[in-house]
Amino acid sequence: MTIIIHSKDIYLKILMKKIAVTAALLFTILSQAQRYPKDFVSPLTISISLSANYGELRKNHFHSGLDMKTQQRSGLSVLAAQEGYISRINISAYGYGKAIYIDHPNGYTTVYGHLSELKGAIEERARKEQYKNKNYSVDFYLKPGEIPVKKGEVIALSGNTGGSGGPHLHFEVRDTQTEEILNPFLFGYDVNDHIKPMLRGSWIYPIKGTVNGSASKVVASEGGNYTVSGEVGFGVKAYDQQGGSQNLNGIYFIKIFVNDNLLSTFQADKHSFSETRYINASVDYPELIAHNNWIYRTYLLPGNTLQMYEQKVNRGIVKVEAGKTYKVKIEVGDYAGNVTTRSFTMNGVAYKNPDEDGKSKIENDKLVVNFKSPYIFKQDGLFINFEKDSFYEDFIFNYKKMGNNEYQVHKSSVPIHKKYEMIITPDWSNLDKSKADKYVIIRESNFGPLKKEYLDTSYESGTYKANPKDFGKFYLALDESVPSISCPMLSKSKKIGNKLVFKIKDTGSGINTYDVFIDGKWILAEYEYKQNSLFISNLEKEGIRAGKHQVEVIVTDKVNNKKIYTSDFEKL
């Protein structure tokens, strides 16, 4: 018996299948979004425009919130997004600068960073802690109900403090119990966004295979055809933009389809602080270090457990079969639903593993690093200790002694997930032992552009200890440079108004402490490292009245080199 199926019936079946798939996708998105409350208000009184969004790629971390523009100026009112109480105040010259945390009854915490000024009881409580500790930098928690706030209450003014690159408000939403950071868009925040993400590049990565006969990554263009073998993955370079803004922001999701089947998904909904350094496994790290080029990996390295990924098949890796054709589609989307796609074709051929020829023999099994296990290396006065899960994949450890107290420790193109312990037992033949407490460990990159950093170093029991977070070249260096202190305004005139500003700087290990005393009394002064500025913005607020006074400024660096500045002045 012959069964005849009309083309109309086939079309209807295909259509119904597509509708079902689309409905299921929408249901998943809506049900996920509905889990989060939508009654937060904007923390600014102006329309939300972003200079950065959640999940954006940053050095060693994913951006953990929304950076809201403040019209290129400081001083805009910052509002509590919901009722609750001030649970934490963190003030630092670095990081978030002046930051406020509010715990809300709905189980979430909102964070407000880079503030220029705290308001009311919040400021009073912060100043009390600063004077108690005689330190500008404080980080402390408050009791529930100690400082309650109402929804929409002004809690601070926006600013540019800490590690900010320009005036804006950094805004976060966290789960109060787990402290996971959540995408604020999940809570109903909205921006003008009708612009599709920009897909700036896509690549095929031969993981254990080849692309067009090469063992290096190959650019994959729209409509292109490529010959592949073995195991391959993909890389994507993409940005998002919102209406009325020229900023290149991070994307919300990347999806990879192979022959219409979903292979992998990256989606920026939430992450924990313990996961944030997985960014170095989630991008092409050597490409980033060498060329500052941010390429998302759409496949997982063995040690990458970042929850933003959901790899349906084999960690997002295609195991190529000879003679098979693979239709690849990349989707890059933003939270508003704008999507950009790219498609290309891969043709599978047989793969010959070079290891089968016996050419890839490991000479020293002791130098094999298993990413899951701890690893200790000790040689030539150098001791290094890595905890388990410090790496994202196995590798052969490379080491070379470069000279006295100078070592090459693997390659800075290999990312490390955790800080590790480094101890150097010095060879004093080319060092001055009488100045032992002035030496620091310096790290220089040995891949890509040269970068040099002074590590926080302690000298104990004849050894130098530090906790690097990267590979590279390490050596001991003497730091005898004393910090500099100047006051241009007092150099011009000893008579001043209500503000006093100093310039402080260190060319060696870096500034450690800074203290200002007026008439022998410790005075709260703010440090702004981006301008090398230490200042008192309101002398009267700090109890300094009109008349003649004496100021003393003491600055130390990280090996305790000290500089003292004194001057008389008259406050008008």
Secondary structure, 3 states (H helix, E strand, C coil): CCCCCCHHHHHHHHHHHHHHHHHHHHHHHHHHHCCCCCCCCCCECCCCCEEECCCCEECCEECCCEEEECCCCCCCEEECCCCEEEEEEEECCCCCCEEEEEECCCCEEEEEEEECEECHHHHHHHHHHHHHHCCCCEEEECCCCCCEECCCCEEEECECCCCCCCCEEEEEEEECCCCCEECHHHHCCCCCCCCCCEEEEEEEEEEEEEECCECCCEECCCCCEEEEEEEEEEEEEEEECCCCCCCCECCCEEEEEECCEEEEEEECCEECCCCHHHHHHHECHHHHHHHCCCCEECCCCCCCCCCCEEECCHHHCEECCCCCEEEEEEEEECCCCCEEEEEEEEEECCCCCHHHHCCCCCCCHHHEECCCCCEEEEECCEEEEECCCCCCCCEECCEEEEECCEEEECCCCCCCCCCCEEEECCCHHHCCHHHHHHEEEEEECCCCCCCEEECCCEEECCEEEECCCCCEEEEEEECCCCCEEECHHHHHCCEECCCEEEEEECCCCCEEEEEEEECCEEECCEEEHHHCEEEECCCHHHCCCCEEEEEEEEEEECCCCEEEEEEEEEEC
